[in-house]
Amino acid sequence: MKAKAKNPEDLLMMSKKGQTLMLFVSVLDPSQPDRSDIRPFTEKWTALWQSQLYNNHVDLQVFVIDDNRAIFMFKDGEQAFEAKKFLLKQEYVTEVTIEGQSFDGPAKKLKTTKKEL
């Protein structure tokens, strides 16, 4: 596996092939950046992302665990890394966490900008 891996993430992705893996996603409503009780907004967007990923042959389940946080569960952990790349491009994502590593999404800037004002 090490010979095929181009970077540490590739190695991790290959090692998770066929295993169940969870990815955590935090969401922010840009119209209300100070509010965290945005469950309907979170449910709407995570369901949309789930269907977009499913249309791209990524099999996953989504569970909203908090008003602004959801778990994306993959039967094949290798697909979680493809989903991570997709989710980090979505404008309402503040953070994606996979295997203990956190990655900032585009909405993270909105959150910090509003706090500074």
C-alpha positions in Angstrom: 0.0 0.0 0.0 2.8 2.4 0.9 4.2 2.1 -2.6 0.9 3.2 -4.2 0.2 6.0 -1.8 1.3 9.4 -3.0 0.7 11.1 0.3 -0.4 10.2 3.9 -4.1 10.8 3.0 -3.9 8.4 0.1 -2.5 5.7 2.5 -5.2 6.4 5.0 -7.8 6.2 2.3 -6.5 2.9 1.0 -6.4 1.5 4.6 -10.1 2.4 5.1 -11.4 0.6 2.0 -14.3 -1.7 2.9 -14.5 -0.4 6.5 -17.3 1.7 8.0 -16.1 5.3 8.5 -17.8 8.4 9.9 -17.2 12.0 8.9 -18.5 15.0 10.9 -19.8 18.1 9.3 -20.5 21.5 10.9 -22.9 23.9 9.1 -23.5 27.6 9.3 -26.4 29.6 8.0 -24.8 32.8 6.5 -28.0 34.8 7.0 -27.8 34.1 10.7 -24.1 33.4 11.6 -24.6 34.0 15.3 -27.3 31.4 15.7 -26.6 27.8 16.3 -30.2 26.5 16.5 -30.5 26.0 12.8 -31.7 22.4 12.6 -34.1 22.8 9.7 -31.3 24.5 7.7 -28.9 21.7 8.6 -31.3 19.0 7.7 -32.1 20.6 4.3 -28.5 21.0 3.2 -27.2 17.7 4.5 -30.0 15.9 2.7 -29.2 17.7 -0.5 -25.5 16.9 -0.2 -26.4 13.3 0.5 -28.4 13.1 -2.7 -25.6 14.8 -4.7 -23.0 12.3 -3.4 -25.4 9.4 -3.9 -25.8 10.5 -7.5 -22.0 10.3 -7.8 -22.2 6.7 -6.6 -21.1 7.5 -3.0 -23.2 5.3 -0.6 -23.8 7.0 2.7 -26.2 7.8 5.5 -26.6 11.1 7.2 -27.6 11.7 10.8 -28.2 15.2 12.2 -26.7 15.1 15.7 -27.0 18.7 16.7 -28.7 21.8 15.3 -25.6 22.7 13.3 -23.7 19.3 13.1 -24.2 16.0 11.2 -22.5 12.7 10.8 -22.0 11.2 7.4 -21.5 7.5 7.7 -19.9 5.5 4.8 -20.0 1.7 4.4 -16.8 2.0 2.3 -14.4 4.4 4.2 -12.5 5.1 1.0 -15.6 7.0 -0.3 -15.4 9.3 2.7 -12.4 11.0 1.4 -14.1 11.8 -1.9 -17.0 13.2 0.1 -14.7 15.3 2.2 -13.3 17.0 -0.9 -16.9 17.7 -2.1 -18.1 19.0 1.3 -15.1 21.4 1.7 -16.3 23.2 -1.5 -19.9 23.8 -0.1 -20.4 27.3 1.0 -22.3 26.5 4.3 -19.7 24.1 5.7 -17.6 25.5 8.5 -15.7 22.3 9.3 -15.2 18.7 8.3 -13.7 16.2 10.7 -12.5 12.8 9.5 -10.3 10.4 11.4 -9.5 13.0 14.1 -8.4 15.6 11.5 -10.3 18.8 11.1 -10.5 20.8 7.9 -12.0 24.3 7.7 -14.8 24.9 5.2 -15.7 28.1 3.3 -18.2 29.2 6.0 -15.5 29.3 8.7 -14.5 32.7 7.2 -18.0 34.0 7.7 -18.1 32.9 11.3 -14.8 34.6 12.2 -15.5 37.7 10.1 -18.8 38.4 11.9 -17.2 37.9 15.3 -14.4 40.4 14.5 -17.0 43.1 13.6 
